[in-house]
Amino acid sequence: MAVTCKIYAANTVSMTDLRRVSLSEIMTDSPVAVLNHNKAAAYLLSAEHYEYVVEQLENLELAKVVKERQGGKTVKVNIEDL
């Protein structure tokens, strides 16, 4: 029975090729899956792409907090009093 696993990148490189070439030849604007025996062992991300992913995760956490607080107790305030 063949086992399949999803690879979450359009570009791939084998461990062997990763050792043979420079990182600059492999890196693109999108993630690169590093394959070991045809299975994803790691993902390479540019700094820009990694920062984007972290920002999206932070946004998801904030959205979760907002959703949890919806419908909670409210306090009416006058903007002039602040």
ZANU-710134 format. One record per residue (C-alpha): residue number from 1; x, y, z. Coordinates in steps of 0.5 Angstrom, whole numbers. Layout:
N
rec num NUM&x X&y Y&z Z
...
//
This chain:
82
rec num 1&x 0&y 0&z 0
rec num 2&x 3&y 7&z -2
rec num 3&x 3&y 12&z 3
rec num 4&x 2&y 19&z 0
rec num 5&x 3&y 26&z 4
rec num 6&x 1&y 33&z 2
rec num 7&x 7&y 37&z 0
rec num 8&x 5&y 45&z 2
rec num 9&x 10&y 48&z -3
rec num 10&x 10&y 49&z -11
rec num 11&x 17&y 48&z -11
rec num 12&x 22&y 42&z -8
rec num 13&x 29&y 40&z -7
rec num 14&x 32&y 34&z -5
rec num 15&x 36&y 33&z 1
rec num 16&x 42&y 31&z -4
rec num 17&x 41&y 37&z -8
rec num 18&x 41&y 42&z -2
rec num 19&x 48&y 40&z 0
rec num 20&x 50&y 41&z -7
rec num 21&x 48&y 48&z -9
rec num 22&x 48&y 54&z -6
rec num 23&x 42&y 57&z -2
rec num 24&x 41&y 63&z -7
rec num 25&x 40&y 58&z -12
rec num 26&x 34&y 54&z -9
rec num 27&x 30&y 60&z -5
rec num 28&x 24&y 63&z -9
rec num 29&x 19&y 68&z -7
rec num 30&x 15&y 62&z -5
rec num 31&x 16&y 56&z 0
rec num 32&x 21&y 51&z -2
rec num 33&x 20&y 44&z 1
rec num 34&x 26&y 40&z 2
rec num 35&x 25&y 32&z 1
rec num 36&x 28&y 26&z 4
rec num 37&x 26&y 20&z 1
rec num 38&x 20&y 24&z -3
rec num 39&x 17&y 26&z 4
rec num 40&x 17&y 33&z 6
rec num 41&x 23&y 34&z 12
rec num 42&x 23&y 41&z 12
rec num 43&x 21&y 48&z 9
rec num 44&x 25&y 54&z 7
rec num 45&x 22&y 60&z 7
rec num 46&x 25&y 67&z 5
rec num 47&x 25&y 72&z 11
rec num 48&x 19&y 76&z 8
rec num 49&x 15&y 70&z 7
rec num 50&x 16&y 68&z 14
rec num 51&x 14&y 75&z 17
rec num 52&x 8&y 75&z 13
rec num 53&x 6&y 68&z 16
rec num 54&x 8&y 70&z 23
rec num 55&x 3&y 77&z 22
rec num 56&x -2&y 72&z 19
rec num 57&x -2&y 68&z 25
rec num 58&x -2&y 74&z 30
rec num 59&x -8&y 77&z 26
rec num 60&x -12&y 70&z 27
rec num 61&x -10&y 70&z 35
rec num 62&x -13&y 77&z 35
rec num 63&x -19&y 75&z 31
rec num 64&x -20&y 70&z 36
rec num 65&x -20&y 74&z 42
rec num 66&x -25&y 79&z 39
rec num 67&x -30&y 73&z 38
rec num 68&x -29&y 71&z 45
rec num 69&x -30&y 78&z 47
rec num 70&x -36&y 79&z 43
rec num 71&x -43&y 80&z 47
rec num 72&x -39&y 81&z 53
rec num 73&x -41&y 87&z 58
rec num 74&x -40&y 94&z 55
rec num 75&x -39&y 100&z 58
rec num 76&x -42&y 107&z 56
rec num 77&x -37&y 112&z 56
rec num 78&x -37&y 120&z 53
rec num 79&x -31&y 121&z 49
rec num 80&x -30&y 128&z 52
rec num 81&x -29&y 124&z 59
rec num 82&x -23&y 121&z 56
//
